[in-house]
Amino acid sequence: MDKEKFRKFGYKFVDWVVEYLESVERLPVVPRLNPGEIKEQIPQSPPAHGEPMEKLFEDFRQIIVPGMTHWQHPCWFAYFPANNSPPSVLAELLTAGLGAQCMIWQTSPAAAELEEVVMEWLRKMLGLPEGMEGCIHDTASTATLCALLCARERVTGFECNEKGLAGHLRVYASEEAHSSIEKDVKIAGFGRRNLRYIPTDKDFAMIPMELERAIKEDLEAGLKPACVVATIGTTSSTAIDPIKEIGEICTRYNIWLHVDAAFAGTAAILPERRYILEGAEYMDSFVFNPHKWMLTNFDCSAYFVRDPGTLIRTFEIHPEYLKTGVDANVKNFRDWGIQLGRRFRALKLWFVIRSYGVEGIQEFLREQIRLADMFRQWVEGHDRFELLAPVPFSLVCFRYNDGRSEDELNRLNEQLLNEVNETGELFLTHTMLRDKYTLRMAIGQRTTQERHVKKAWDIILDKAQKL
Ligand SMILES: Cc1ncc(COP(=O)(O)O)c(C=O)c1O
């Protein structure tokens, strides 16, 4: 592609993105497609000769876009959000243009140093303890895997890296912890049977007394407690595990405390929500995803540790071909995690934070929390709906309840969810809370306004009346 064509399509694509983000509201949030329908439209073998960009762009619009689920739709209320923003998108464009691979300082000094700077900005924005340092990962799953590997090495005196895993190291998480914990426990070699799920209280938060009981039981059985994964903002209901009490237990038994705040961590940017980090001084590691609720497009997961030495000792590797003359004076982020090659993710964070400013981000978060509170009040004020969990952030867990049996209510709410989603006007997902089929209204899209939340409630009421 020559320079002029590159420029022409560059402008065209930016125009397309601007239009898309403006008009996505008019598209069904989830495409009505059967599995395989997209593949049928694409040749099974690659073209022998290059094709014109006009044709590629046309196929993108005709085949790909209609087959996408629109995460940036203002009526996106499913899972958790993965919101983007114009400054973030523009930074990603520059990142792609630079095409840098940021494995070590020498391969991209500005990327390495900017990553240090934005991580320190984030630490200050959230009010994390001074001295915590970190790096950017793709996802919270990866960050939690790093935490488990560090915990494994610390508890075995770094023997496991040398000899492989011996004996039974135990990991604890609440029964509401995200599935990535189980996956990471498997990958890190602990074995799924060594993950102990700790019961939760009426608000779905881990019960510290139960944690301590499990640890004592394991110690008596000759097992080795290695790591506790606590959650701030569980996936099902955004419950908050009591970090301080859990941290005191971890300190007593010398257990690594990792805190998974993938979605809700962003809320700590608000001084009035900072209480969620009470006990942060006990954390060995902490992860939150700016790619969920901080206007930064996927992927971007900020991982902090209290002791970078343990982290580096767990991951460092020094092949001759990667040695440089400045290694003693710089951070080589290849030694801070699993992968060698690294994307330049700091740029989009830098653009987002500078472009909105801390106050702009706070304003955005407060509005989302206000919208969720409004929705919560509608649910609570309706005699045929009920709230199924507290609403500490912007997720409302609720269900229709006209007094039928639990089994019937589960079936009815599943039907309600399907009918609501079939309208294409909005997208909600579900979970189970104490065996109750629960609808999750997760507010967090950058463009979601009161009218979108109202429309969602109206559709839910309408479908509920017709059940
Ligand atoms: C509490 C929690 N932890 C971890 C994850 C996994 O996040 P990621 O996709 O970044 O691995 C999620 C995803 O929603 C989550 O809610």
The ligand as an ORCA input file, in Angstrom:
! r2SCAN-3c Opt
* xyz 0 1
  C     -13.845    -10.248     39.674
  C     -13.265    -10.633     38.345
  N     -12.042    -11.135     38.280
  C     -11.473    -11.485     37.115
  C     -12.146    -11.334     35.931
  C     -11.482    -11.745     34.659
  O     -11.061    -10.619     33.989
  P     -10.135    -10.707     32.686
  O     -11.051    -10.919     31.541
  O      -9.424     -9.392     32.656
  O      -9.197    -11.845     32.884
  C     -13.447    -10.809     35.938
  C     -14.195    -10.638     34.680
  O     -15.265    -10.125     34.631
  C     -14.014    -10.454     37.164
  O     -15.264     -9.971     37.242
*
